[in-house]
Amino acid sequence: MTLQVWNHKLRSAAADWEDRGDDLHGASKTISAADTTLLGSRVAGVAKTFLTNWGDEIESLRVRANLNSSELSDTASEFGISDKDTVEAMQRLLSWEDRDTTPVQPRGLR
């Protein structure tokens, strides 16, 4: 038996998280480039604080999105290596004539 993991789904989810991180990076750049001086002296300070707080939050979300992407990619790779290593270890335990047996046999050959 082999471990079943939908590797393509893990990799797809990793790509989605990476895209979200890219989107958040764009939002962070936009917020940091906003010119609050145009709002006048009474509002500029408050607006600057607001934008700084939101910028920090967006950066935190971007870091988390990129971490999720990286962890999903790593998990997909580790499952692939683990499964391959497990199959090879089991094949070494089989008799010589069965060592090329794979975990999933075509229907009717069980």
MMTF fields as JSON, N, C-alpha, C and O atoms, coordinates in Angstrom:
{
  "mmtfVersion": "1.0.0",
  "mmtfProducer": "UNKNOWN",
  "numBonds": 439,
  "numAtoms": 440,
  "numGroups": 110,
  "numChains": 1,
  "numModels": 1,
  "chainsPerModel": [1],
  "groupsPerChain": [110],
  "chainIdList": ["A"],
  "bondAtomList": [4, 2, 8, 6, 12, 10, 16, 14, 20, 18, 24, 22, 28, 26, 32, 30, 36, 34, 40, 38, 44, 42, 48, 46, 52, 50, 56, 54, 60, 58, 64, 62, 68, 66, 72, 70, 76, 74, 80, 78, 84, 82, 88, 86, 92, 90, 96, 94, 100, 98, 104, 102, 108, 106, 112, 110, 116, 114, 120, 118, 124, 122, 128, 126, 132, 130, 136, 134, 140, 138, 144, 142, 148, 146, 152, 150, 156, 154, 160, 158, 164, 162, 168, 166, 172, 170, 176, 174, 180, 178, 184, 182, 188, 186, 192, 190, 196, 194, 200, 198, 204, 202, 208, 206, 212, 210, 216, 214, 220, 218, 224, 222, 228, 226, 232, 230, 236, 234, 240, 238, 244, 242, 248, 246, 252, 250, 256, 254, 260, 258, 264, 262, 268, 266, 272, 270, 276, 274, 280, 278, 284, 282, 288, 286, 292, 290, 296, 294, 300, 298, 304, 302, 308, 306, 312, 310, 316, 314, 320, 318, 324, 322, 328, 326, 332, 330, 336, 334, 340, 338, 344, 342, 348, 346, 352, 350, 356, 354, 360, 358, 364, 362, 368, 366, 372, 370, 376, 374, 380, 378, 384, 382, 388, 386, 392, 390, 396, 394, 400, 398, 404, 402, 408, 406, 412, 410, 416, 414, 420, 418, 424, 422, 428, 426, 432, 430, 436, 434],
  "bondOrderList": [1, 1, 1, 1, 1, 1, 1, 1, 1, 1, 1, 1, 1, 1, 1, 1, 1, 1, 1, 1, 1, 1, 1, 1, 1, 1, 1, 1, 1, 1, 1, 1, 1, 1, 1, 1, 1, 1, 1, 1, 1, 1, 1, 1, 1, 1, 1, 1, 1, 1, 1, 1, 1, 1, 1, 1, 1, 1, 1, 1, 1, 1, 1, 1, 1, 1, 1, 1, 1, 1, 1, 1, 1, 1, 1, 1, 1, 1, 1, 1, 1, 1, 1, 1, 1, 1, 1, 1, 1, 1, 1, 1, 1, 1, 1, 1, 1, 1, 1, 1, 1, 1, 1, 1, 1, 1, 1, 1, 1],
  "groupList": [{"groupName": "MET", "atomNameList": ["N", "CA", "C", "O"], "elementList": ["N", "C", "C", "O"], "formalChargeList": [0, 0, 0, 0], "bondAtomList": [1, 0, 2, 1, 3, 2], "bondOrderList": [1, 1, 2], "singleLetterCode": "M", "chemCompType": "L-PEPTIDE LINKING"}, {"groupName": "THR", "atomNameList": ["N", "CA", "C", "O"], "elementList": ["N", "C", "C", "O"], "formalChargeList": [0, 0, 0, 0], "bondAtomList": [1, 0, 2, 1, 3, 2], "bondOrderList": [1, 1, 2], "singleLetterCode": "T", "chemCompType": "L-PEPTIDE LINKING"}, {"groupName": "LEU", "atomNameList": ["N", "CA", "C", "O"], "elementList": ["N", "C", "C", "O"], "formalChargeList": [0, 0, 0, 0], "bondAtomList": [1, 0, 2, 1, 3, 2], "bondOrderList": [1, 1, 2], "singleLetterCode": "L", "chemCompType": "L-PEPTIDE LINKING"}, {"groupName": "GLN", "atomNameList": ["N", "CA", "C", "O"], "elementList": ["N", "C", "C", "O"], "formalChargeList": [0, 0, 0, 0], "bondAtomList": [1, 0, 2, 1, 3, 2], "bondOrderList": [1, 1, 2], "singleLetterCode": "Q", "chemCompType": "L-PEPTIDE LINKING"}, {"groupName": "VAL", "atomNameList": ["N", "CA", "C", "O"], "elementList": ["N", "C", "C", "O"], "formalChargeList": [0, 0, 0, 0], "bondAtomList": [1, 0, 2, 1, 3, 2], "bondOrderList": [1, 1, 2], "singleLetterCode": "V", "chemCompType": "L-PEPTIDE LINKING"}, {"groupName": "TRP", "atomNameList": ["N", "CA", "C", "O"], "elementList": ["N", "C", "C", "O"], "formalChargeList": [0, 0, 0, 0], "bondAtomList": [1, 0, 2, 1, 3, 2], "bondOrderList": [1, 1, 2], "singleLetterCode": "W", "chemCompType": "L-PEPTIDE LINKING"}, {"groupName": "ASN", "atomNameList": ["N", "CA", "C", "O"], "elementList": ["N", "C", "C", "O"], "formalChargeList": [0, 0, 0, 0], "bondAtomList": [1, 0, 2, 1, 3, 2], "bondOrderList": [1, 1, 2], "singleLetterCode": "N", "chemCompType": "L-PEPTIDE LINKING"}, {"groupName": "HIS", "atomNameList": ["N", "CA", "C", "O"], "elementList": ["N", "C", "C", "O"], "formalChargeList": [0, 0, 0, 0], "bondAtomList": [1, 0, 2, 1, 3, 2], "bondOrderList": [1, 1, 2], "singleLetterCode": "H", "chemCompType": "L-PEPTIDE LINKING"}, {"groupName": "LYS", "atomNameList": ["N", "CA", "C", "O"], "elementList": ["N", "C", "C", "O"], "formalChargeList": [0, 0, 0, 0], "bondAtomList": [1, 0, 2, 1, 3, 2], "bondOrderList": [1, 1, 2], "singleLetterCode": "K", "chemCompType": "L-PEPTIDE LINKING"}, {"groupName": "ARG", "atomNameList": ["N", "CA", "C", "O"], "elementList": ["N", "C", "C", "O"], "formalChargeList": [0, 0, 0, 0], "bondAtomList": [1, 0, 2, 1, 3, 2], "bondOrderList": [1, 1, 2], "singleLetterCode": "R", "chemCompType": "L-PEPTIDE LINKING"}, {"groupName": "SER", "atomNameList": ["N", "CA", "C", "O"], "elementList": ["N", "C", "C", "O"], "formalChargeList": [0, 0, 0, 0], "bondAtomList": [1, 0, 2, 1, 3, 2], "bondOrderList": [1, 1, 2], "singleLetterCode": "S", "chemCompType": "L-PEPTIDE LINKING"}, {"groupName": "ALA", "atomNameList": ["N", "CA", "C", "O"], "elementList": ["N", "C", "C", "O"], "formalChargeList": [0, 0, 0, 0], "bondAtomList": [1, 0, 2, 1, 3, 2], "bondOrderList": [1, 1, 2], "singleLetterCode": "A", "chemCompType": "L-PEPTIDE LINKING"}, {"groupName": "ASP", "atomNameList": ["N", "CA", "C", "O"], "elementList": ["N", "C", "C", "O"], "formalChargeList": [0, 0, 0, 0], "bondAtomList": [1, 0, 2, 1, 3, 2], "bondOrderList": [1, 1, 2], "singleLetterCode": "D", "chemCompType": "L-PEPTIDE LINKING"}, {"groupName": "GLU", "atomNameList": ["N", "CA", "C", "O"], "elementList": ["N", "C", "C", "O"], "formalChargeList": [0, 0, 0, 0], "bondAtomList": [1, 0, 2, 1, 3, 2], "bondOrderList": [1, 1, 2], "singleLetterCode": "E", "chemCompType": "L-PEPTIDE LINKING"}, {"groupName": "GLY", "atomNameList": ["N", "CA", "C", "O"], "elementList": ["N", "C", "C", "O"], "formalChargeList": [0, 0, 0, 0], "bondAtomList": [1, 0, 2, 1, 3, 2], "bondOrderList": [1, 1, 2], "singleLetterCode": "G", "chemCompType": "PEPTIDE LINKING"}, {"groupName": "ILE", "atomNameList": ["N", "CA", "C", "O"], "elementList": ["N", "C", "C", "O"], "formalChargeList": [0, 0, 0, 0], "bondAtomList": [1, 0, 2, 1, 3, 2], "bondOrderList": [1, 1, 2], "singleLetterCode": "I", "chemCompType": "L-PEPTIDE LINKING"}, {"groupName": "PHE", "atomNameList": ["N", "CA", "C", "O"], "elementList": ["N", "C", "C", "O"], "formalChargeList": [0, 0, 0, 0], "bondAtomList": [1, 0, 2, 1, 3, 2], "bondOrderList": [1, 1, 2], "singleLetterCode": "F", "chemCompType": "L-PEPTIDE LINKING"}, {"groupName": "PRO", "atomNameList": ["N", "CA", "C", "O"], "elementList": ["N", "C", "C", "O"], "formalChargeList": [0, 0, 0, 0], "bondAtomList": [1, 0, 2, 1, 3, 2], "bondOrderList": [1, 1, 2], "singleLetterCode": "P", "chemCompType": "L-PEPTIDE LINKING"}],
  "groupTypeList": [0, 1, 2, 3, 4, 5, 6, 7, 8, 2, 9, 10, 11, 11, 11, 12, 5, 13, 12, 9, 14, 12, 12, 2, 7, 14, 11, 10, 8, 1, 15, 10, 11, 11, 12, 1, 1, 2, 2, 14, 10, 9, 4, 11, 14, 4, 11, 8, 1, 16, 2, 1, 6, 5, 14, 12, 13, 15, 13, 10, 2, 9, 4, 9, 11, 6, 2, 6, 10, 10, 13, 2, 10, 12, 1, 11, 10, 13, 16, 14, 15, 10, 12, 8, 12, 1, 4, 13, 11, 0, 3, 9, 2, 2, 10, 5, 13, 12, 9, 12, 1, 1, 17, 4, 3, 17, 9, 14, 2, 9],
  "groupIdList": [1, 2, 3, 4, 5, 6, 7, 8, 9, 10, 11, 12, 13, 14, 15, 16, 17, 18, 19, 20, 21, 22, 23, 24, 25, 26, 27, 28, 29, 30, 31, 32, 33, 34, 35, 36, 37, 38, 39, 40, 41, 42, 43, 44, 45, 46, 47, 48, 49, 50, 51, 52, 53, 54, 55, 56, 57, 58, 59, 60, 61, 62, 63, 64, 65, 66, 67, 68, 69, 70, 71, 72, 73, 74, 75, 76, 77, 78, 79, 80, 81, 82, 83, 84, 85, 86, 87, 88, 89, 90, 91, 92, 93, 94, 95, 96, 97, 98, 99, 100, 101, 102, 103, 104, 105, 106, 107, 108, 109, 110],
  "secStructList": [7, 7, 7, 7, 7, 7, 2, 2, 2, 2, 2, 2, 2, 2, 2, 2, 2, 2, 2, 2, 2, 2, 2, 2, 2, 2, 2, 2, 2, 2, 2, 2, 6, 7, 7, 4, 4, 4, 4, 7, 2, 2, 2, 2, 2, 2, 2, 2, 2, 2, 2, 2, 2, 2, 2, 2, 2, 2, 2, 2, 2, 2, 2, 2, 2, 2, 2, 2, 2, 2, 2, 2, 2, 2, 2, 2, 2, 2, 2, 2, 2, 2, 2, 2, 2, 2, 2, 2, 2, 2, 2, 2, 2, 1, 7, 4, 4, 4, 6, 6, 7, 7, 1, 1, 7, 7, 6, 6, 7, 7],
  "xCoordList": [0.852, 0.0, 0.895, 1.962, 0.468, 1.206, 0.346, -0.882, 0.999, 0.3, -0.326, 0.342, -1.612, -2.277, -2.327, -2.875, -1.756, -1.782, -2.07, -1.47, -2.969, -3.274, -2.264, -2.54, -1.089, 0.042, -0.297, 0.106, -1.026, -1.38, -2.245, -2.178, -3.057, -3.885, -3.02, -3.248, -2.026, -1.106, -0.348, -0.196, 0.121, 0.88, -0.023, 0.411, -1.256, -2.209, -2.506, -2.555, -2.703, -2.955, -1.734, -1.877, -0.543, 0.682, 0.739, 1.097, 0.391, 0.392, -0.653, -0.405, -1.821, -2.863, -2.381, -2.592, -1.732, -1.212, -0.125, -0.047, 0.706, 1.747, 1.122, 1.593, 0.057, -0.658, -1.245, -1.189, -1.813, -2.369, -1.257, -1.456, -0.094, 1.042, 1.457, 1.78, 1.446, 1.779, 0.755, 1.112, -0.514, -1.574, -1.382, -1.519, -1.068, -0.871, 0.367, 0.393, 1.381, 2.576, 2.211, 2.671, 1.386, 0.927, 0.127, 0.295, -0.743, -1.545, -0.65, -0.874, 0.349, 1.287, 2.036, 2.214, 2.467, 3.17, 2.252, 2.678, 1.004, 0.046, -0.188, -0.198, -0.375, -0.618, 0.601, 0.476, 1.778, 2.983, 3.279, 3.966, 2.775, 3.018, 1.977, 2.117, 0.942, -0.114, 0.438, 1.165, 0.089, 0.563, -0.512, -1.512, -0.302, -1.297, -1.2, -2.109, -0.126, 0.013, -1.063, -1.375, -1.622, -2.675, -3.967, -4.859, -4.06, -5.28, -5.303, -6.316, -4.213, -4.156, -3.571, -3.499, -3.159, -2.435, -3.295, -2.768, -4.602, -5.473, -5.707, -5.915, -5.676, -6.012, -4.778, -4.783, -3.752, -2.585, -1.968, -1.643, -1.799, -1.192, -2.01, -1.476, -3.319, -4.211, -4.23, -4.186, -4.295, -4.301, -2.996, -3.001, -1.893, -0.587, -0.544, -0.072, -1.031, -1.081, -1.962, -1.603, -3.119, -4.039, -3.361, -3.412, -2.732, -2.074, -0.891, -0.646, -0.172, 0.953, 0.441, 1.004, -0.634, -1.207, -1.703, -1.452, -2.405, -2.899, -1.749, -1.793, -0.736, 0.443, 1.119, 1.533, 1.226, 1.816, 0.976, 1.508, -0.336, -1.238, -1.148, -1.101, -1.126, -1.013, 0.315, 0.368, 1.375, 2.685, 2.672, 3.243, 2.023, 1.898, 1.127, 1.513, 0.056, -0.73, 0.071, -0.041, 0.876, 1.709, 2.734, 2.952, 3.35, 4.332, 3.663, 4.218, 2.476, 1.749, 1.353, 1.442, 0.919, 0.544, 1.757, 1.659, 2.891, 4.102, 4.575, 5.074, 4.425, 4.785, 3.874, 4.344, 2.578, 1.644, 2.043, 2.053, 2.368, 2.776, 4.004, 4.054, 4.976, 6.228, 5.994, 6.533, 5.196, 4.934, 4.154, 4.422, 3.195, 2.459, 3.375, 3.289, 4.241, 5.199, 6.144, 6.405, 6.655, 7.55, 6.843, 7.419, 5.588, 4.818, 4.622, 4.771, 4.293, 4.116, 5.411, 5.386, 6.532, 7.825, 8.15, 8.615, 7.91, 8.215, 7.354, 7.843, 6.075, 5.23, 5.773, 5.8, 6.202, 6.754, 7.991, 8.129, 8.887, 10.114, 9.782, 10.315, 8.899, 8.497, 7.888, 8.233, 6.98, 6.304, 7.309, 7.265, 8.193, 9.209, 10.103, 10.377, 10.558, 11.419, 10.701, 11.299, 9.429, 8.651, 8.488, 8.65, 8.172, 8.014, 9.329, 9.336, 10.427, 11.722, 12.073, 12.617, 11.768, 12.04, 11.208, 11.709, 9.954, 9.084, 9.554, 9.542, 9.962, 10.44, 11.677, 11.842, 12.532, 13.729, 13.372, 14.144, 12.203, 11.777, 11.13, 11.032, 10.694, 10.024, 11.038, 12.24, 10.514, 11.399, 11.939, 11.35, 13.062, 13.758, 12.846, 12.889, 12.034, 11.197, 10.053, 9.453, 9.741, 8.659, 9.157, 8.354, 10.435, 10.983, 10.573, 10.711, 10.083, 9.627, 8.132, 7.556, 7.51, 6.094, 5.877, 6.65, 4.826, 4.497, 3.298, 2.546, 3.107, 2.016, 0.626, -0.289, 0.469, -0.841, -0.742, -0.053, -1.442, -1.457, -2.687, -3.728, -2.599, -3.787, -4.882, -4.59, -6.113, -7.261, -7.127, -6.701, -7.495, -7.49, -6.184, -6.105, -5.14, -3.839, -3.536, -2.374, -4.483, -4.244, -3.971, -3.75],
  "yCoordList": [-1.171, 0.0, 1.231, 1.237, 2.231, 3.487, 4.581, 4.498, 5.579, 6.7, 7.527, 7.894, 7.817, 8.609, 10.072, 10.424, 10.902, 12.342, 12.964, 12.591, 13.891, 14.579, 15.714, 16.878, 15.318, 16.228, 17.453, 18.566, 17.26, 18.4, 19.409, 20.607, 18.933, 19.847, 20.639, 21.83, 19.971, 20.677, 21.747, 22.873, 21.399, 22.359, 23.498, 24.647, 23.174, 24.203, 25.168, 26.382, 24.629, 25.478, 26.354, 27.517, 25.797, 26.575, 27.742, 28.859, 27.485, 28.545, 29.614, 30.808, 29.177, 30.14, 31.05, 32.262, 30.463, 31.267, 32.219, 33.362, 31.754, 32.632, 33.813, 34.945, 33.546, 34.627, 35.626, 36.836, 35.11, 36.011, 36.864, 38.052, 36.271, 37.029, 38.13, 39.241, 37.816, 38.834, 39.967, 41.141, 39.602, 40.618, 41.521, 42.741, 40.915, 41.692, 42.582, 43.684, 42.099, 42.925, 44.188, 45.283, 44.024, 45.17, 46.152, 47.366, 45.608, 46.468, 47.215, 48.391, 46.531, 47.158, 48.313, 49.368, 48.112, 49.173, 50.375, 51.52, 50.115, 51.191, 52.001, 53.231, 51.314, 52.009, 52.82, 53.959, 52.226, 52.951, 54.16, 55.087, 54.159, 55.281, 56.395, 57.449, 56.173, 57.186, 58.449, 58.382, 59.58, 60.867, 61.486, 62.007, 61.426, 61.95, 63.466, 64.077, 64.074, 65.536, 66.295, 67.442, 65.648, 66.292, 66.468, 67.212, 65.78, 65.831, 67.012, 67.264, 67.718, 68.867, 68.486, 67.308, 69.479, 69.245, 68.584, 67.831, 68.841, 68.272, 66.778, 66.05, 66.321, 64.926, 64.087, 62.871, 64.711, 63.98, 63.035, 61.898, 63.47, 62.621, 61.377, 60.273, 61.574, 60.439, 59.491, 58.273, 60.044, 59.225, 58.44, 57.272, 59.086, 58.418, 57.243, 56.162, 57.445, 56.366, 55.228, 54.056, 55.589, 54.575, 53.756, 52.526, 54.439, 53.741, 52.901, 51.817, 53.388, 52.619, 51.336, 50.262, 51.453, 50.264, 49.254, 48.056, 49.745, 48.847, 48.252, 47.084, 49.042, 48.543, 47.413, 46.413, 47.579, 46.536, 45.262, 44.155, 45.434, 44.268, 43.55, 42.321, 44.311, 43.712, 42.985, 41.9, 43.569, 42.909, 41.603, 40.603, 41.617, 40.392, 39.315, 38.146, 39.711, 38.768, 38.252, 37.082, 39.121, 38.704, 37.662, 36.663, 37.905, 36.951, 35.603, 34.551, 35.641, 34.389, 33.663, 32.437, 34.406, 33.783, 33.113, 31.988, 33.797, 33.206, 32.0, 31.033, 32.048, 30.907, 29.715, 28.582, 29.972, 28.894, 28.273, 27.05, 29.109, 28.622, 27.733, 26.639, 28.215, 27.464, 26.139, 25.109, 26.162, 24.934, 23.912, 22.715, 24.367, 23.447, 22.834, 21.638, 23.636, 23.116, 22.106, 21.043, 22.445, 21.531, 20.222, 19.143, 20.323, 19.13, 18.243, 17.025, 18.835, 18.057, 17.327, 16.15, 18.018, 17.397, 16.284, 15.216, 16.528, 15.528, 14.278, 13.165, 14.45, 13.284, 12.457, 11.228, 13.132, 12.421, 11.622, 10.465, 12.23, 11.541, 10.398, 9.298, 10.654, 9.629, 8.418, 7.272, 8.698, 7.607, 6.785, 5.555, 7.453, 6.767, 5.918, 4.759, 6.489, 5.754, 4.544, 3.478, 4.704, 3.605, 2.484, 1.311, 2.829, 1.816, 1.061, -0.168, 1.786, 1.136, 0.223, -0.862, 0.648, -0.189, -1.465, -2.545, -1.345, -2.527, -3.455, -4.675, -2.899, -3.726, -4.52, -5.666, -3.937, -4.652, -5.835, -6.788, -5.782, -6.88, -8.033, -9.147, -7.773, -8.796, -9.784, -9.523, -10.91, -11.884, -11.277, -10.352, -11.811, -11.229, -11.052, -10.012, -12.042, -11.963, -10.956, -10.572, -10.52, -9.552, -8.128, -7.241, -7.902, -6.593, -5.452, -4.287, -5.749, -4.67, -4.397, -3.598, -5.059, -4.843, -3.412, -2.886, -2.799, -1.436, -1.477, -2.452, -0.444, -0.448, -0.528, -1.098, 0.034, 0.026, -0.816, -0.457, -1.936, -2.829, -2.558, -2.188, -2.732, -2.585, -3.54, -4.617, -3.164, -4.007, -5.393, -5.536, -6.389, -7.765, -8.492, -9.692, -7.796, -8.44, -8.618, -8.814, -8.561, -8.649, -10.041, -10.284],
  "zCoordList": [0.0, 0.0, 0.0, 0.614, -0.667, -0.71, -0.08, -0.071, 0.432, 1.031, -0.079, -1.045, 0.066, -0.977, -0.569, 0.476, -1.397, -1.199, -2.557, -3.564, -2.57, -3.823, -3.979, -3.692, -4.443, -4.548, -5.387, -5.049, -6.468, -7.316, -6.563, -6.838, -5.615, -4.824, -3.841, -3.626, -3.246, -2.363, -3.138, -2.664, -4.318, -5.12, -5.623, -5.708, -5.947, -6.376, -5.227, -5.427, -4.038, -2.865, -2.572, -2.196, -2.743, -2.536, -3.522, -3.146, -4.767, -5.787, -5.448, -5.619, -4.967, -4.581, -3.456, -3.5, -2.442, -1.331, -1.82, -1.367, -2.735, -3.279, -4.015, -3.898, -4.775, -5.472, -4.472, -4.692, -3.364, -2.351, -1.751, -1.499, -1.523, -1.007, -1.962, -1.542, -3.254, -4.262, -4.258, -4.355, -4.144, -4.088, -2.87, -2.963, -1.741, -0.518, -0.614, -0.065, -1.311, -1.508, -2.296, -1.974, -3.323, -4.098, -3.25, -3.359, -2.404, -1.527, -0.542, -0.255, -0.037, 0.904, 0.25, 0.857, -0.976, -1.713, -1.929, -1.779, -2.278, -2.522, -1.254, -1.291, -0.137, 1.132, 1.549, 1.999, 1.397, 1.835, 0.948, 1.378, -0.268, -1.184, -1.044, -1.664, -0.239, -0.101, 0.556, 1.547, -0.003, 0.498, 1.385, 0.89, 2.688, 3.629, 3.801, 4.363, 3.332, 3.489, 2.713, 3.031, 1.697, 0.911, 1.711, 1.304, 2.851, 3.658, 4.624, 5.276, 4.714, 5.624, 6.968, 7.316, 7.711, 8.968, 10.04, 10.859, 10.059, 11.095, 10.89, 11.861, 9.671, 9.367, 9.017, 9.207, 8.523, 8.009, 9.024, 8.681, 10.255, 11.286, 11.58, 11.686, 11.711, 11.979, 10.785, 10.954, 9.594, 8.375, 8.247, 7.86, 8.573, 8.5, 9.481, 9.128, 10.703, 11.698, 11.205, 11.312, 10.666, 10.132, 9.031, 9.043, 8.089, 6.982, 7.461, 6.932, 8.442, 8.995, 9.648, 9.44, 10.44, 11.094, 10.069, 10.193, 9.061, 8.014, 7.215, 6.831, 6.969, 6.259, 7.03, 6.444, 8.342, 9.184, 9.146, 9.065, 9.206, 9.168, 7.823, 7.77, 6.758, 5.426, 5.275, 4.696, 5.787, 5.72, 6.509, 6.074, 7.661, 8.459, 7.686, 7.69, 7.036, 6.233, 5.036, 4.67, 4.43, 3.303, 3.74, 3.055, 4.873, 5.404, 5.685, 5.366, 6.279, 6.568, 5.289, 5.221, 4.277, 3.001, 2.36, 1.869, 2.363, 1.785, 2.581, 2.005, 3.898, 4.735, 4.429, 4.316, 4.296, 3.933, 2.6, 2.457, 1.633, 0.317, 0.429, -0.133, 1.151, 1.316, 2.032, 1.628, 3.09, 3.849, 3.023, 3.115, 2.22, 1.356, 0.301, 0.024, -0.282, -1.272, -0.63, -1.193, 0.553, 1.268, 1.601, 1.459, 2.045, 2.393, 1.173, 1.266, 0.036, -1.19, -1.537, -1.894, -1.434, -1.737, -0.749, -1.146, 0.526, 1.547, 1.391, 1.582, 1.046, 0.806, -0.353, -0.288, -1.407, -2.557, -2.186, -2.583, -1.431, -1.008, -0.069, -0.211, 0.893, 1.867, 1.175, 1.467, 0.257, -0.435, -1.251, -1.235, -1.947, -2.748, -1.844, -2.155, -0.729, 0.204, 0.796, 0.948, 1.126, 1.698, 0.679, 1.018, -0.556, -1.605, -1.795, -1.871, -1.87, -2.068, -0.897, -1.104, 0.332, 1.503, 1.467, 1.782, 1.088, 1.004, -0.112, 0.055, -1.235, -2.347, -1.927, -2.345, -1.123, -0.659, 0.225, 0.329, 0.865, 1.737, 0.964, 1.48, -0.25, -1.044, -1.617, -1.668, -2.04, -2.687, -3.978, -4.536, -4.441, -5.59, -6.801, -7.457, -7.101, -8.297, -8.168, -9.173, -6.926, -6.713, -6.457, -6.168, -6.556, -6.172, -7.096, -6.723, -8.27, -9.154, -8.987, -9.726, -8.018, -7.74, -7.264, -6.464, -7.762, -7.344, -6.397, -6.405, -5.586, -4.61, -5.229, -4.635, -6.403, -7.046, -8.31, -9.265, -8.294, -9.442, -10.284, -9.741, -11.59, -12.446, -11.993, -11.472, -12.183, -11.788, -12.417, -13.563, -11.65, -12.142, -11.921, -12.183, -11.441, -11.222, -9.737, -9.381, -8.904, -7.454, -7.017, -5.831]
}
